[in-house]
Amino acid sequence: MCVLTHDEIIREIQEGRIAIDPYDEAMVGPGSVDLHLGDEIRVFKRESAPFVVDDQPDYEAVTERLPIDGQFVLEPGATIHGLTRERIRLPGNICGWLEGRSRFARLGLMIHVTAGFIQPGIDNHQVLELSNTSREPLALRAGLRLCQFIFERTEGHAVYEGIFKDQASV
């Protein structure tokens, strides 16, 4: 397996094997593509009873979707779900990694908590597990260039068919 560099990412996009919508070649870096925060988030509802975590958690039962109207203030210790503005389609021989950008990590903003690996063959928007680990509130706005996608060629071919394969909203 190997990480795709700038010229290889652009070649894969030009030849139609990787699709990013909307696409801006200026967002392609030396070994990744920068992605933006979409205009909707999912936040936890205030519940008094504990939520039972099991193998099939119903996160929609304990969260609600909200538009980002101007900005959303992420309080210290809070975690929300965001979604990338960009939809990404990968062939079955390319997977990826969703990573934060160091400028935001230095502020205490974590981009994903546990789910940074992106399966081969996906065709969807990527969920961002945004957590504020600082002591200060952080204001987020839609369109912020928040994370980067690192492409990696796989050995073999596979296509993700899990429950989030058609992810288009948080």
N, C-alpha and C positions, 0 to 999 in steps of 0.2 A: 504494500500500500504506500502511496506517496501523496504529498500535499501538492495541489496545483498552484503554480505561480502565475503572476500577472498575465503573461502572454498566452499561457495555456488556458486560463480562465476565459480570456477574450476569444480564443480560437474555438473553445467548446460552445460558447454563446453564439458566435457567428455561424457555426455549423449546425446550430439548432439542438444540440444535445443537452445543454443547460439553458433554461429559460428563467428570466427574472423580469417581473412585470409590476411596476414600471422599472425600466432599466436605464441607468445613466452610467456610461463608461467611466466617467470621472470618479465614481465610487469604487472602482477596482483598484486595489492597492497591490503591493508586492506579492502578497500571498493570501488575500482575502477580498471580500466585497463588503463594504459598509451598508448596513440596512437601517431603516428609520422606524420609529415608533408610529403605529397607526393612530386612528382617532377614536379608539374605543378601549376601555379597560374593564376588567372584572374585579370587583372588590368583595371582601367578606362582609356578610350581613352581621349585625350585632345580635347574637343569639345567647340566651342564658344557659341552655342545655348543651353539654358537650357533644360534638359531632363524632360519631363512631367511625373510625377509619378501618376499612376492610379492603379486600382485593378489588372491589368494584365501587369505589367511592362515588357518590353522586354530588360532585362539586357544585352543580347548578342549584342544588337544594340549599346550600349555605352561602352562595355568592349571588351577586347581581351585576348586570352589565350597565356601564355608564359611559356616556360620550365624554371625551376630553374637551371641555368648553373653555378655551383659553389655556388653562393649565390645571394640573391636578397636583395637589400637595401630598406627597408620600411621607407619612409621619415616621419618626424613628421606630424601628422594630416591626414595621408593617410590611406585608407582602401582598402584591397584587399581580394579576395577569395582564399583560399587554399583548399586542399582536403586531408583527411587522407590517408595515405598509406594503411591502413587496411580497408577491407570491413567487415561490420558487418551485421549479420543476427540475428534477434530476433523473438521469437515466439509471438503469439498474446496476451500473458499474461505478457509480459515484455516490458517496455519502458525504456527510459534512459535520461540522462542529460549529455551534453558535457560541460566540464568546463576547464578553463585554469589551469595552474600550478602557484603557488604563486611566484616561482622564476622569472617567466617572467612578472607577473603583477607588481612586484617591479621595473621592468625596463620600465613600461609603455606600455607593449604589451598586448592588449586585444585579447582574442581568439575567442570570439563570441560577436556580438553587440546585437542581439535580439533573435536569433533562437537557443537557447541552448537545447530545448526540442526535444527528438528523439522519434518518434511515435512507438507504438508497431507494430510488424510484418514487420519492415523494412528489406531490404536486399540490402545495398548499402554502398558507401563510404560517409563519413560525411563532409559537407562543413564547413570550418573554416572562419569566418568573422574576419580577422586579421586587427586590428587597432593599430596604433602607437600614443599613447596619451602623449608620452614624448617629450622633446625638442630636443632629439638627434636621428639621423638616427639609425635604428636597422637592422643588417644584418641577414637574415634568410637563412638556408640551408636545402635542401631536407634531409629527414631522421631524423630531429631534433625531439626528444621526447617532443612534444609541449603541449599536452593536456591530459585529462583523461575522461573516459567514466564511468558514474555511472549508474548501473542497478537498476531498481525498478520494483517489481512485481505489477501488476495491479489488480483491482477488475473487473472481466469480461474479455472478449476477443475481440480484434479488430485487423484489419490489415490495415496499411497505403496504400492507393491507389492513392495518390496525384500526382501532375505533376513531382515531383522529386523522385518517387519511384525507378527508374532505374539509379540513379545518379552514373556515373562512371568517369565523368570528370568535371572540374570546368566550 
